[in-house]
Amino acid sequence: MPAIPSLGGLRGRSNRRPVARAGSRLAPQVAAHVIDCAVYVDGERLPGRWSYVDAMAEVRRRRDGFVWIGLFEPDEEQIQGVADTFGLHELAVEDAVTAHQRPKLDRYEETMFMVLKTVRYIEHESPTTANEIVETGEIMAFLGKDFIVTVRHGRHSGLGELREELESEPDRLRIGPAAVLHGIADRVVDSYLAVSESFENDIDVIETSVFAPRSPIGAEQMYLMKREILELRRAVMPLAVPLRRLAEGYTPLVPEQVRSYFRDVDDHLTTVSERVANFDELLTTLVDATLAKISLQQNTDMRKITAWAAIIAVPTMGVGVYGMNFDHMPELHWRFGYPMVMLVIVAVCLILYRIFRRNRWL
């Protein structure tokens, strides 16, 4: 994706936990969930470690720059101080704590709340033996005119690399916190592209297995793939409307020079959406083919059972008739009667066997 010409830089300290300054209201239990808190002025990160209270006070004092604070899976008590300091809406705060939200975009007076689903492809030897293929998480972003608060759920959704990338390009951060929101959305959608490509390889393996003779793949593996595709679809499809709104000027918090880049992200999301829709249709076809293959195998097995039952019926009938205790039966006292009966039974069984083999019942 092309770089935004005037958006500013963050020095990547995503794993460093901030220490509260004197007079700060940053409680220890809150600090444990603050991954990073930084102040950016003119695209540059101010030195030192900041509590979110001091960071917000510094930005308001300067009347320039913005704060980016990153939280990881905070509970209601831990996020409440952040919500009070930045003026976050209580409904959005509740969603950020609860998690398991659909991708969405909500506007609350002077702030905006966005939810993005993150996905991670789980490496495995074969899709026919895997128990899970996609792991999901969430990134919630509160956007204001001079701050952005990100809340992550899921270990794979780290933003440390994004911080370092943005900090290395001060022009991108110079526009403001909307640049960070764009970077997050762009990174999430890029991960969708990577996961969809890996999925495509798995589906190729599944397709080959389904149509291979004597393939061991069953309906269980197909339904697993179908479920994982639906998981990916729940992350991708609902995000289209929020991105389109941001690209079309849904809120003045996103300046015009950033909107065009949201359009580019929306184009990438459209590509992923088309892939996922195609995967879903193909898997539906493969599920039908697998069920048809199973049904055909069952019919083949039934024919084999029926053929063997017919062959076994011949000696059963023969010995059943001659096993009855009668004195007056044809050839009962004939010297060659017993060998003749056995010969006839074997001959009839062989004839039936050849007939069933020729008709591919055996």
C-alpha positions as MATLAB code, in Angstrom:
seq = 'MPAIPSLGGLRGRSNRRPVARAGSRLAPQVAAHVIDCAVYVDGERLPGRWSYVDAMAEVRRRRDGFVWIGLFEPDEEQIQGVADTFGLHELAVEDAVTAHQRPKLDRYEETMFMVLKTVRYIEHESPTTANEIVETGEIMAFLGKDFIVTVRHGRHSGLGELREELESEPDRLRIGPAAVLHGIADRVVDSYLAVSESFENDIDVIETSVFAPRSPIGAEQMYLMKREILELRRAVMPLAVPLRRLAEGYTPLVPEQVRSYFRDVDDHLTTVSERVANFDELLTTLVDATLAKISLQQNTDMRKITAWAAIIAVPTMGVGVYGMNFDHMPELHWRFGYPMVMLVIVAVCLILYRIFRRNRWL';
ca = [
       0.000    0.000    0.000;
       1.401    3.497   -0.809;
       2.461    5.573    2.162;
       0.279    8.490    3.241;
       2.229   11.605    2.303;
       1.719   13.482    5.544;
       1.029   11.214    8.488;
       3.743   11.161   11.507;
       6.003    8.602   13.375;
       6.104    6.466   16.500;
       9.244    5.011   18.105;
       8.301    1.330   18.614;
       8.156    0.561   22.342;
       5.055   -1.595   22.137;
       6.247   -4.064   24.783;
       7.325   -1.398   27.311;
       4.890   -0.735   30.130;
       4.603    2.911   31.146;
       5.421    4.020   34.671;
       3.141    6.582   36.249;
       4.656    9.993   36.897;
       4.257   11.814   40.152;
       0.703   12.993   40.584;
      -0.550   10.622   37.899;
      -3.797    8.751   38.439;
      -2.566    5.662   36.604;
      -3.452    2.840   39.003;
      -1.114   -0.182   39.127;
      -3.816   -2.599   37.964;
      -4.494   -0.340   34.966;
      -0.798   -0.025   34.153;
      -0.581   -3.808   33.910;
      -2.889   -3.671   30.886;
      -1.328   -0.591   29.256;
       1.010   -1.959   26.581;
       2.235    1.470   25.492;
       1.287    5.109   25.934;
       2.931    7.777   23.799;
       2.579   11.433   22.880;
       3.203   12.451   19.264;
       3.828   16.051   18.309;
       4.520   17.045   14.718;
       4.887   13.378   13.799;
       7.570   12.694   16.431;
       7.248   10.717   19.640;
       8.074   12.745   22.731;
      10.754   11.117   24.920;
      10.038    9.554   28.282;
       7.361    7.313   29.662;
       3.871    8.686   30.074;
       0.788    7.845   32.041;
      -2.392    8.398   30.054;
      -3.373   11.260   32.397;
      -0.067   13.116   31.909;
      -0.063   12.350   28.196;
      -3.517   13.832   27.707;
      -2.626   16.865   29.829;
       0.520   17.445   27.759;
      -1.382   17.372   24.479;
      -4.076   19.697   25.785;
      -1.427   22.067   27.130;
       0.389   22.180   23.802;
      -2.834   22.219   21.791;
      -0.943   20.102   19.322;
      -0.242   16.415   18.733;
      -2.137   13.390   19.966;
      -1.941   10.470   22.367;
      -1.905    6.797   21.383;
      -2.514    4.406   24.249;
      -2.686    0.650   23.705;
      -4.536   -1.661   26.112;
      -4.625   -5.451   26.199;
      -7.772   -7.222   27.406;
      -8.657   -4.802   30.226;
     -11.638   -5.445   32.491;
     -14.284   -2.869   33.325;
     -12.484   -1.516   36.377;
      -9.157   -1.211   34.593;
     -10.539    0.694   31.617;
     -12.771    3.043   33.574;
      -9.994    5.543   34.355;
      -9.024    5.666   30.687;
     -12.675    6.175   29.726;
     -13.044    9.077   32.176;
      -9.828   10.759   31.018;
     -10.586   10.540   27.296;
     -14.363   10.945   27.548;
     -15.261    7.579   26.019;
     -18.906    6.631   25.701;
     -20.044    4.046   28.235;
     -21.719    1.816   25.613;
     -18.541    1.670   23.552;
     -16.485    0.991   26.684;
     -18.774   -1.908   27.550;
     -18.282   -3.361   24.052;
     -14.507   -2.977   24.353;
     -14.447   -4.910   27.621;
     -16.903   -7.619   26.601;
     -15.305   -8.295   23.202;
     -16.781  -10.844   20.770;
     -18.230   -7.993   18.720;
     -18.973   -7.830   15.013;
     -16.913   -5.353   12.972;
     -18.707   -2.025   13.200;
     -18.333    1.751   13.325;
     -20.195    3.934   15.852;
     -20.077    7.714   16.291;
     -20.559    9.368   19.697;
     -20.506   13.180   19.682;
     -16.761   13.994   19.633;
     -15.458   10.413   19.491;
     -15.753    7.415   17.208;
     -15.598    3.702   18.038;
     -14.503    1.040   15.546;
     -14.282   -2.736   15.917;
     -12.116   -4.888   13.654;
     -11.815   -8.672   13.783;
      -8.288  -10.011   13.500;
      -7.487  -13.444   12.073;
      -4.463  -15.721   12.227;
      -3.796  -18.792   10.128;
      -2.835  -21.785   12.291;
      -0.113  -23.862   10.697;
      -0.906  -27.563   10.300;
       0.379  -30.582    8.426;
      -2.767  -31.165    6.404;
      -6.264  -29.632    6.298;
      -7.650  -33.176    6.344;
      -6.315  -33.743    9.868;
      -6.434  -30.234   11.403;
      -8.790  -29.424   14.275;
      -8.587  -25.640   13.809;
      -7.360  -23.511   10.930;
      -8.273  -19.915   11.816;
      -7.877  -18.103   15.132;
      -9.730  -14.825   15.601;
      -9.235  -11.828   17.858;
     -10.370   -8.202   17.984;
      -9.006   -4.682   17.906;
     -11.235   -1.882   19.188;
     -10.245    1.719   18.475;
     -11.581    4.875   20.143;
     -10.784    7.883   17.960;
     -10.875   11.511   19.083;
      -9.435   14.706   17.653;
      -6.290   14.389   19.791;
      -6.141   10.743   20.862;
      -6.614    7.161   19.816;
      -7.144    4.347   22.315;
      -6.697    0.801   21.034;
      -7.972   -2.231   22.933;
      -6.762   -5.652   21.814;
      -8.255   -9.089   22.439;
      -6.194  -12.051   21.281;
      -2.446  -12.666   21.496;
      -1.906  -12.552   17.733;
      -3.291   -9.031   17.256;
      -0.222   -7.092   18.465;
       0.395   -3.590   17.135;
       4.063   -3.247   18.095;
       5.322   -3.630   14.523;
       2.764   -1.090   13.330;
       4.017    1.424   15.909;
       7.569    0.963   14.693;
       6.502    1.330   11.087;
       4.575    4.527   11.765;
       7.332    5.985   13.916;
       9.784    5.481   11.067;
       7.548    7.639    8.825;
       6.774   10.881   10.736;
       4.900   12.328    7.763;
       2.232    9.684    8.194;
       1.639   10.512   11.858;
       1.689   14.254   11.302;
      -1.919   14.234   10.114;
      -3.133   12.895   13.459;
      -4.729    9.856   15.105;
      -6.721    9.025   11.956;
      -3.405    7.902   10.463;
      -3.079    5.290   13.180;
      -6.625    4.069   12.552;
      -5.824    3.752    8.852;
      -2.639    1.820    9.667;
      -4.581   -0.593   11.877;
      -7.281   -1.172    9.254;
      -4.681   -1.634    6.526;
      -2.740   -4.148    8.626;
      -5.862   -6.127    9.515;
      -7.042   -6.333    5.902;
      -3.559   -7.360    4.762;
      -3.730  -10.226    7.250;
      -7.058  -11.223    5.660;
      -5.295  -11.432    2.296;
      -2.512  -13.610    3.731;
      -4.974  -15.947    5.459;
      -7.121  -16.237    2.323;
      -4.064  -17.252    0.288;
      -3.221  -19.971    2.810;
      -6.831  -21.085    2.759;
      -6.677  -21.363   -1.010;
      -3.801  -23.844   -0.724;
      -5.768  -25.900    1.821;
      -8.829  -25.957   -0.388;
      -6.717  -27.163   -3.309;
      -5.524  -30.056   -1.126;
      -9.090  -30.816   -0.070;
     -10.342  -30.698   -3.654;
      -7.618  -33.099   -4.797;
      -8.434  -35.478   -1.950;
     -12.159  -35.431   -2.615;
     -11.814  -36.516   -6.232;
      -8.900  -38.899   -5.695;
      -9.817  -42.618   -5.869;
     -10.041  -44.342   -2.496;
      -9.539  -41.016   -0.702;
      -9.770  -41.234    3.106;
     -11.355  -37.776    3.458;
     -14.808  -37.756    4.998;
     -17.626  -35.351    5.659;
     -16.125  -34.344    9.040;
     -13.089  -32.660    7.430;
     -15.302  -30.919    4.923;
     -17.557  -29.503    7.613;
     -14.471  -28.349    9.536;
     -13.269  -26.393    6.510;
     -16.768  -25.000    6.017;
     -16.865  -23.849    9.639;
     -13.452  -22.174    9.367;
     -14.471  -20.370    6.192;
     -17.584  -19.090    7.968;
     -15.341  -17.848   10.802;
     -13.256  -15.928    8.282;
     -16.384  -14.636    6.584;
     -17.736  -13.224    9.861;
     -14.542  -11.194   10.189;
     -14.374   -9.948    6.601;
     -17.881   -9.257    5.349;
     -19.214   -6.876    8.061;
     -16.122   -4.651    7.785;
     -17.074   -3.423    4.307;
     -19.678   -0.906    5.514;
     -17.446    0.757    8.190;
     -14.563    1.173    5.723;
     -16.863    2.635    3.107;
     -18.234    5.118    5.619;
     -14.732    6.244    6.583;
     -13.822    6.647    2.917;
     -16.946    8.704    2.255;
     -16.497   11.208    5.096;
     -18.638    9.627    7.798;
     -16.898   11.728   10.461;
     -14.759   14.904   10.460;
     -12.284   13.039   12.698;
     -10.916   11.455    9.502;
      -9.411   14.187    7.265;
      -9.713   14.145    3.506;
      -6.123   13.048    2.829;
      -6.708    9.883    4.874;
     -10.051    9.011    3.293;
      -8.488    8.141   -0.056;
      -6.294    5.585    1.709;
      -9.314    4.069    3.382;
     -10.707    3.629   -0.134;
      -7.605    1.608   -0.995;
      -8.125   -0.549    2.096;
     -11.761   -1.003    1.064;
     -10.609   -2.204   -2.383;
      -8.364   -4.809   -0.752;
     -11.235   -5.899    1.473;
     -13.426   -6.325   -1.609;
     -10.801   -8.667   -3.066;
     -10.786  -10.729    0.127;
     -14.591  -10.771    0.252;
     -14.769  -12.147   -3.283;
     -12.210  -14.840   -2.411;
     -14.084  -15.863    0.717;
     -17.386  -16.004   -1.173;
     -15.766  -18.202   -3.834;
     -14.255  -20.429   -1.139;
     -17.672  -20.816    0.458;
     -19.305  -21.794   -2.824;
     -16.505  -24.207   -3.705;
     -16.645  -25.847   -0.290;
     -20.413  -26.242   -0.623;
     -19.804  -28.047   -3.909;
     -17.078  -30.190   -2.345;
     -19.333  -31.079    0.589;
     -22.023  -32.200   -1.871;
     -19.404  -34.183   -3.818;
     -18.141  -35.788   -0.613;
     -21.642  -36.780    0.474;
     -22.330  -38.181   -3.000;
     -19.067  -40.109   -2.827;
     -19.994  -41.516    0.576;
     -23.431  -42.496   -0.715;
     -21.871  -44.192   -3.727;
     -19.469  -46.082   -1.469;
     -22.354  -47.222    0.699;
     -24.241  -48.440   -2.383;
     -21.120  -50.319   -3.488;
     -20.796  -51.923   -0.077;
     -24.453  -52.927   -0.104;
     -24.051  -54.554   -3.500;
     -21.061  -56.531   -2.244;
     -22.978  -57.666    0.813;
     -25.951  -58.654   -1.342;
     -23.741  -60.575   -3.776;
     -22.030  -62.542   -1.022;
     -25.386  -63.214    0.625;
     -26.668  -64.665   -2.692;
     -23.600  -66.893   -3.034;
     -23.871  -68.104    0.552;
     -27.590  -68.849    0.059;
     -26.823  -71.617   -2.455;
     -24.883  -73.963   -0.116;
     -27.229  -73.017    2.713;
     -30.218  -74.169    0.675;
     -28.445  -77.344   -0.497;
     -27.332  -78.554    2.902;
     -30.650  -77.470    4.356;
     -32.602  -79.707    1.983;
     -30.328  -82.729    2.281;
     -29.944  -82.317    5.973;
     -33.591  -83.222    6.578;
     -34.218  -86.710    7.974;
     -36.122  -88.365    5.105;
     -35.553  -91.846    3.732;
     -37.236  -91.413    0.355;
     -35.345  -88.625   -1.439;
     -33.794  -88.661   -4.931;
     -30.229  -89.984   -4.925;
     -30.338  -90.418   -1.150;
     -28.921  -93.920   -1.333;
     -27.001  -93.358   -4.575;
     -23.259  -93.820   -4.116;
     -22.384  -90.630   -5.994;
     -25.255  -88.561   -4.614;
     -23.223  -86.662   -1.981;
     -20.320  -85.778   -4.316;
     -22.826  -84.719   -6.961;
     -24.646  -82.372   -4.572;
     -21.368  -80.797   -3.437;
     -20.254  -80.412   -7.035;
     -23.509  -78.706   -8.021;
     -23.286  -76.333   -5.027;
     -19.689  -75.345   -5.840;
     -20.531  -74.908   -9.531;
     -23.524  -72.658   -8.824;
     -21.445  -70.559   -6.367;
     -18.696  -70.115   -8.958;
     -21.210  -69.120  -11.620;
     -22.746  -66.508   -9.296;
     -19.312  -65.209   -8.348;
     -18.348  -64.734  -12.010;
     -21.630  -62.979  -12.759;
     -21.212  -60.548   -9.850;
     -17.579  -59.860  -10.755;
     -18.510  -59.126  -14.344;
     -21.187  -56.700  -13.189;
     -18.702  -55.120  -10.719;
     -20.669  -56.045   -7.662;
     -17.587  -57.716   -6.228;
];
